[in-house]
Amino acid sequence: MDSNKASSTTEKSANRMNNSNNDDNKAVDKSGVLGNKEDFSARTKLAQSMAARVANGASLNQVAFQNNMTADQAGLLLSELVVRLSNNSIPQG
């Protein structure tokens, strides 16, 4: 019986972790990788310097590693920067 209780407890905590991860993902989806306007400037500078290093021949994996990210996270950051900057540069009219 003790092993069943342990298994049940483990499953419950795993479910809680999955639910909190889903909540975190929803929060990221709403604000995007670049986040709110307060940290947009800092993240823009980071993404621009990362993009410059990639453009100069560094691999995305290397640039991501140097910034304590995965390549997927770095790619998301760069792509969101491009989208936001292109949206800001298109004249609304």
C-alpha positions in Angstrom: 0.0 0.0 0.0 2.8 2.4 0.7 4.1 2.1 -2.8 0.7 2.9 -4.2 0.6 6.0 -2.0 4.0 7.1 -3.2 3.1 6.5 -6.8 -0.1 8.5 -6.4 1.7 11.4 -4.8 4.3 11.4 -7.6 1.6 11.5 -10.2 -0.2 14.3 -8.4 2.9 16.4 -8.2 3.8 15.6 -11.8 0.3 16.8 -12.9 0.7 19.9 -10.8 4.1 20.6 -12.5 2.6 20.0 -16.0 -0.3 22.4 -15.1 2.1 25.1 -13.9 4.2 24.7 -17.0 1.1 25.1 -19.2 0.3 28.2 -17.2 3.8 29.5 -17.8 3.5 28.8 -21.5 0.2 30.7 -21.7 1.9 33.7 -20.1 4.7 33.6 -22.6 2.3 33.3 -25.5 0.4 36.4 -24.3 3.4 38.7 -23.9 5.7 37.0 -26.3 9.4 36.2 -25.9 10.3 39.9 -25.8 7.9 40.6 -23.0 6.3 43.8 -22.0 7.4 47.3 -23.0 9.6 47.9 -19.9 12.1 45.2 -20.9 11.6 45.5 -24.7 14.5 47.9 -25.1 17.0 45.6 -23.3 15.8 42.5 -25.1 15.9 44.4 -28.4 19.6 45.3 -27.8 20.3 41.6 -26.9 18.5 40.3 -29.9 20.2 42.8 -32.2 23.7 41.9 -30.9 22.8 38.2 -31.3 21.6 38.8 -34.8 24.8 40.6 -35.7 26.9 37.7 -34.4 24.9 35.2 -36.4 25.1 37.4 -39.5 28.9 37.6 -39.0 29.1 33.8 -39.2 28.6 32.5 -35.6 26.2 29.6 -35.3 22.9 30.1 -33.7 23.7 27.3 -31.2 26.9 29.1 -30.2 25.2 32.4 -29.8 22.4 30.8 -27.8 24.8 29.0 -25.6 26.8 32.2 -24.9 23.5 33.8 -23.8 22.4 30.9 -21.6 19.6 29.9 -24.0 18.7 27.0 -26.2 18.9 27.5 -30.0 15.0 27.4 -30.1 14.8 30.2 -27.5 17.3 32.3 -29.4 15.5 31.7 -32.7 12.2 32.7 -31.1 13.7 35.9 -29.7 15.2 36.8 -33.1 12.1 36.1 -35.0 9.9 38.0 -32.6 12.3 40.9 -32.8 12.0 40.9 -36.6 8.2 40.7 -36.5 7.9 43.5 -33.9 10.3 45.8 -35.7 8.7 45.2 -39.1 5.3 46.0 -37.5 6.6 49.2 -36.1 8.2 50.3 -39.4 5.2 49.7 -41.6 3.3 53.0 -42.0 -0.3 52.7 -40.7 -2.5 54.6 -43.1 
